[in-house]
Amino acid sequence: MGVSAFSHTISLPPEIERVSREICSLLDTGTAAPVEERLRETCARLLEGLGMDAALVLVPSAEFPTVSAGAGFVSERTITDLLSRPWMLAAIAQSDVAVVTGPPRVGCIMPVEEHRHLWALGIGTLLVVPLLRHSADAGVIVLCSQRPERYWESGGLTPLTDVADAVDAVIRQASGSKASTLAAALKPADAETWGDRRLRQPRLSPHPEDRLVGECAAWKYVIFRLDQVASTHATVLLQGETGTGKEVVARALHRRSTRSGGRFVALNCAALPATLVESELFGRERGAFTGAHTSQVGRFELAHHGTLFLDEIADLPVELQPKLLRVLQEGQLERLGSTRTVDVDVRVIAATNRDLAEEVRESRFRGDLYYRLNVFPITLPSLRERREDIPLLAEHLAEGFARSMRKPFKPIPAPVARALQEYDWPGNIRELENVIQRAMILSPNGTLSINDISLTPARATSTPSGTTLEEVERNHILRVLATTFWRIEGKRGAADMLGLKPSTLRSRIRKLGIRRGMS
């Protein structure tokens, strides 16, 4: 019998042997009490015997409910996520009880970043007892205490494994399994993790958040870039037209990173008034301004040890940009109305549909912040640049909507797929999603039809408003600039599309009096 202690070797109080005998008697398979009631009492007695704060019995089956007792400071999802990590599964495979205790320390078996996340959640000590020796497949008993961490003076760990054996027997009997373990009875897929089996539920959201859908070269390159940067802590700048899925890509990057155990926190910089963005980002103290009746934790603090996604970063007020720069460089901030410095460890992913370099040239965005955000840029292709992916995306979205609407789903007919591919999709994936949803509502038998949906682009490409050569030229340049989101240089920039040198185009823009906001 072994113990995997990530920070310290611990021992349990002598009275745990008495508590163990009582629990094994309580769990006697001949007892008439319902199994959930017996397991809940088991959790309560373990808390009493060990002096812990929370206890859970989790089984990797969506049909068997989690049983818990004690404080609710730790969630089932948090524990399930921990049980899916390779380091935890390896620790359980090497021992009968996996133990994490104390603050994060370098040199522990548990990765320091993961341990910091555990500590930030308020878990000072974590004990994981597998129901099946050296494997979490059959389920686990989890015991947690809040800080300060718990230490005991004497005793042994054998009683906990006896309790696990008794719990396993009760669960197997309740499940009606004749197999030696519940895991064998469940026959989980080899490719699924413990957490996948426990929390697997039908997804009702049609948005491709769990899978980056696409097979074209441009999209595969985006995924390649994500894999390159995922294991680092570098700041990432996502660029591309509106509706290309920048938040979906940001979430995928978070899940692939070492910070996946932390929170993913998002803020749209254009969705809030400038007066509220500062308190949302950095937090505020009570009385910081009129109406601030309570203190508030900002998005940076919420994302501590996780990822902060700043969408529409070009709309961040100029006066707040130096404060953001300091957080990115120093990892420190002050809440609004406070002089106390708060340390934060956050990875920032920023996104924009504008040309930030052009914004810097026009003095609408700070150059030093731009260079700090532009550590690892990734440009997302528009949907018209990945037409071969449109049928695949449409089918993925349609299948999700069919599930949520409880409708049958059939493969998309070839004529419909061709019509979808021929459309330019100025709104990109967001527009495609809306069209597919509308089509599913109008298709009662599950066969997608777009006969009642107009796919005529709603763009101003008709007759120019002017008749002189100068007016025609001005309108044409404006349309091209709108298409490139005012990016002048580079491949697919306005100068490239117009067949002009960037300096020539800028000269024409000045001469024609063209400026942003003109139509």
N, C-alpha and C positions, 0 to 999 in steps of 0.2 A: 504494500500500500504506500503510495507516494503522495507528496504534497508539492504543488507548484506555487511557490510564493513569489510574487513579482517584486515585493519590496522588503518584506521581513518574514522570517519564520514565526508562525504563531501557534498557540495551543489553546485548547478550550477548557472551560471550568469543569472540575470533577463531576458536578451535578448533571452534566449533560448525559452521562450514562443513565442516570435515573430517568431523565426526560425521554431518552431514547427508548427505554423499556416501556414507558407509558405510551409513547407514540406507536410503537410496534403492536402493543395490545389494542390500542384504539383502531389501528388499521387492520386488525384481524379480519380476514375475508368473511368470517361468519357473522360479523356485526351487521345489524339490519339498517343502520343509518345510511343515508345516501352518500355516495362516494365524494361528492363535492363538499358536503358538510364535514366528512372525516378529514379531507385534505385541508380545508380551511382551519379546522382545529389543530391539525398538524403544524401549519404555519404559525399559528398563535403560540403554540407551546415551544416551538423552536425559538421564536422571538424572546419568550420569557427565559428560556434556558441559556441563551447565548448573549442576551442583552443587546440584540440588534434592533434596528428600526423598521425594517420591511422584509417580508418574505414572500416569495412567489413560487408556485409550481407551474412550469410551462412544458407543454407537450407539442411537438411539431405536427399538429393536426388542427386544421381550422374547425373540425367538428368537436374538439375537446376544449372546453373553456379554460382560460387561465384562472387559477385560484390564488388569492393573495390575502395578506393580513398586514396590519401595521400602517405606517405613514405612506402617503401617496406621492412622495417626492421623486420616485423613480417610476418611469412608465414601462409598460410591457414592450413597446416599440424600441425603447432604448436598450433594454436587455436583449431583445431579439437581434438587434443590430450588433451588439457585442458578441453574441454567440455565433454570428456569421463570419467573424473576422478570423483569418488564418492563425494568428497568434493565439487566440483563445482556444480554437479547436486543437491546436498543437499542444497547448498546456494541458487540456483535458485528456488528450491521448497519452500523455506521459504520466498522469497522476489520477488519483481518485477524487481529489478536491483541488480546484484552482482558486488561488487566493490573490487578491490585489489589495494592498493596504498602504496607507501613507501618501504623502504628496509625491508628485512626479520626480523621479530621479534618473539620471543618466546611468546606463548599465543594467537596467531591469530587462527582463524578458519582454515585457509589454513595451511597445514603442512609446517614446516620450510624448509624442503628439497625442496619441490615443489616451495616455494616462492623464495628460492635461485636460482633455475633454471630460474624462470621468471625474476628475477633481472639480472642474467647473460646474458639473451637474450636482455637486454637493455630496458625492459618494466618497466617503473616507475609507471604507473597507467593503470589499465585495467577495463573497464566497460562492462558488458555483460547484454544486455536487451533482454529477451525472447519474441518472437512474440506471444506466447501463455502464458498467465499469469501463473507463478509458474511452468512452464515446458519448457524444451528446445526442445521438440519433433517437434514443428512446424518450428523451426529455431531460429536464434538469430541475433541481431545487436551487433557488437563488436567494441569498441572504445579503442584505445591505445595511450599512450604518452610515449616518451622516457624520460630517466632521465634528469633533476630532476623531481620528481613526481609532478603532478598538484594538486593545491588546489584552491577552489573557495570560495567567501565570502558569497553569499546569494542566495536564490532561492529555487526551489523545483524540485523533480524528476518526478512529474506527466507528464510533457511534453514529456519525453522520452517514457513513456508507451503509450501515444497517438500516437507518431510516430510509435512505434512497431505495434499498432493495424492497422494503415493505411498500413504499409508495408505488414502485414499478409494478409489483404484484397486484395491487388494488386497481391500478389503471388498466392493466391487461385484462383483468377479470371484467371490469366495467365495459371495456371495448369489445368483449366477446371474442377476443383473439385466442387462437390455439397455438400461435407461433411463440417462440421463446421470448421475443421482445415485441413491443408495440411498433418499433421501427420496421420490423420485418412484415408486420401485418399491413402497414400503410403502403409499402412498396413505393417509396419516393423515387422520382426520376433522378438518375445519376447526376445530371447536370445542375440540379437545384441545390441551393444552400439551405441550411437550417432555417434561416429567416424567410427564404422564399416559400418554404412549405408552410411555415407557421402563419404568415401574413398574406398568403396568396388569395386575392379576391378578384372577381371580374372587374376590369376597368371600364367605367362608364364614360370617362372623358375621351373624346376622339382625338385629342391633341397628341401628336407623337412625342411625348415626353420621355418615355421609357426606351425608345429606340430611334436612332438617327436614321430616318428612312431615306434611302437614295443609293443609286449604283453608278451614277455618272462620274466621270473623272474629276470634275470640279468639286463635287461633294465628297468624294473619297479623299481628295487633298485636304479638305477642311478637317475630316476625321483624323487624317495623318498628323496634321498640325496640333490637334487636340491631344493626341497620344504623346507627341513630343513634349508638350509643356505641362501635361497633367501632373507628373510626379514632382514638379518644381513648385516654388511659391511665387513665381514671377507674376507681375501684373499683366493682364491680358486685355487688349483692346479689340472688340468685335466691331467690324465695320460692314455696312451693307445697306441696301434699301429697306424701307419700312416693310414689315411683314415677312422678312426672310427667315425668321425663327431665331433671332439672336438670344432671347431668353431661354429657349429650348436648348440651344448649344451651350449656354452658360451653365444651366443645370446639369447637362451631361458632363461638362468639364469638372464641376464640383463632385459629381458622383465618382469620376475616375481618379480624383485626387486623393492625397493622404488626409485631406480635411473632410472626407465624406461623412465622418462621424459627427461633425459639427453642423451648425445650422447653415442653410442657404437663405439669405435675407436679400430681398429685392427692393429697390426704390426707383421710381420713375421721376427723374429730376424735373420733368416738364409738367408733371401732374399736380404739383403743389405750388401755391404762391411763394414768391421769393422770401417772404417774411417767415414762412413755416419750414422751409427746407433746412435751415441751420439746426433748429431744435430736433427735426426728424433725424438728421444725420448724426449729430453730436450729442443730443440729449439736452435736457434743461433742468434747472433747479426750480423749486417752488418760488414764485414771485419774480422770476426772471423777466417777465413782461406781463402786461395786463391780461388777465384771463388764465395765467399759468398758476392754477390753484394747487397743483401737485407736481412733484418731481417726475421726470420721464427719462427712461433709458433710451439712448439713441440707437440708430441702426448699426453703427459700428460696434457698440457694446453688445448688442444682441447677436452679432455675427462673430463674437470672440471665438477664436480657434476654428472658425468656419469661413464662409465665403460671402462677400457683399457684392451684389450685382447692381451697378449704377447705370440704369438705362437713360437714354437721351442726355448723355453727359455734357453735350454742347450747350444745353439749356441751363446748366448750373450757373447761378449768378456769379459775376466776376468777383464780387467782394468776398465770396466764400471760397474761391479757388485757392488762395494762400493757405487757408486752414486745412483744406483737403490735402494739399501738398505736404503739409507738415505731418499729417497722420501717415501718409504713404511713406515718407522718409524716416520719421522718428518712431512711428508706432505709438504716438501719444496724442491725447486730445484733452480739451477742457469743455465741460458742459456749459451751455449758455447760462450765464448768471453765476458761474463758479470759477474760482481760481485754482481749484485742485486738479492736478494732472492725473489722468487715467491712462494706464497702459492697455493697449489692445493688440491682439495678434490676429490680423484679418487679411485674407487674400481678396484683392479687389479685381473684379471683372467689369470693365466699362464698355458701353455700347453706344454707337451713334450712327445716324444715317446721313450725317454731314461730313464734309471734308474738313477735318480739324486743322490740317496744315493751312488751308485757306482761311479758316476762322482765326488762326494765329496771325496771319498776314494782315487781316482786316481788323486786328486788335480787339476781337470779340472773345478771345480765349487766350489764357496765359501760355506763353511758350514753354516755361519751365514745367508747368503741370502737364502739358501735352507730351513732352519728352519723357516724363515720369510714367505716364499712362501707356505710352507707345512702346513699352518694353518688348512685347510679343504681339504684334498685330495679326489678326486673322480676318480676311475679307470673305463674307458670305455671298455666294453667287445669287443672282435673282432667279426667279422661277423660269423666266424665258431663256436663261442661260443653261438650264438643266431640263429641257423639254422631255428628254427620255425618262426622267424620273416622275413626270406628272401622272401617268397611269398608276404607278406604284403608290405614290402619295395619295391619290384619289381613292384607291382601293383600301388603303390603310384607314383613311378617315371615314369612308363609307361603312366599313366593317365596325368601327367604333360607334358610329351613330346608330347603326342597325341594332347593336347590342343595347344601347341606352334607350332606344325607342321600342325594344322588344319586337323587332320586325325580322323577317327572314332576310338573308343576305345572299346575293348571287354575284358572280364575277361581272365586272363592268363590261358591257358590250363594246366590241371593237369600234363601231361608229362613234360612240360617246367618247371613248378614249382619244380617238383622232381629233374630235372637235375640241376637247380639252387641251390637247397639245397645240392646236393651231391658234389658240387665244394667247394674247401677250401677257396677261395677268399683271396689270400695273400694281395691284395690291398684294402680289406674291402669294405666299402660302396662307396668309390670313384671309385673302379673298377666296382662294380655292376652298378653304375650310367652310366659309359661309355658303358658297355655291353648292358644295356637296351636302351640307346640312339641309338646305332648301330642297335640293333634288330628292333627298331621302324622305322628306316630309311629303313630297308630291308623288312618290313612287310606292304605292300600297303593297305591291307584290314582291318587293325586294330587288327588282331589276332597276338599276339606276337609269333614269331618263332625264334629259335636260331640254326636252321639247318646249316646256313652258318657261324656260329661263333664257333671257337674252344675254349673250356674251359679247355684245358690241362694246368695245372700249369706250369708257366715258372720259376721253382725253381731248384736249383742245387742239385737234389736228386739222380743223376745217379751214376755210378761207381766211387768210390773214385780215386783221382789222384795218390795215392800211393799204394804200394802193401805190405809194411811191416806192422806189427801189430801196431807199433808206429804211422805211417802215417795214418792208418785207424782210430785209436783212436783220433788223432788230428783233422782229418776232421770231425768225428762224433761230437766231442765236439764243434767245430766251428759252425756246422750247428745248433746244439741245442742253442748255445749262440745267433746266429743270429735270431732264432725264438723267443727267449725271450728278444731280444734287450739288451743282456748282463746283464739281471737281474739274479743273482745267487741264492739269498735266497728267501724264501717265497713260497706260493702256486703258482704253475705253473712257478716257477723259474727254471733255468737250473739244479740246484742240484736236485730238486724235480723230474724233467722229467727224469734225468739220474739215479735216485735211489741212489744218493750219499749224504753224509753229505756236507754242504757248505765248511767246512774246507778241506775236502778231495778233492773236486773239485778244489778249489783254489790251492792246492798242485799240482794236475795234470796239471793245466794250467801253473804254473811256470815251472814244469819239462819239459813239452812239448814245452815250449817257445811260447805259444799262446798269441797273443796281438791283440788289435783292428786293423782293416784294413787288416788282413790276410784273405785269401779266399781259 
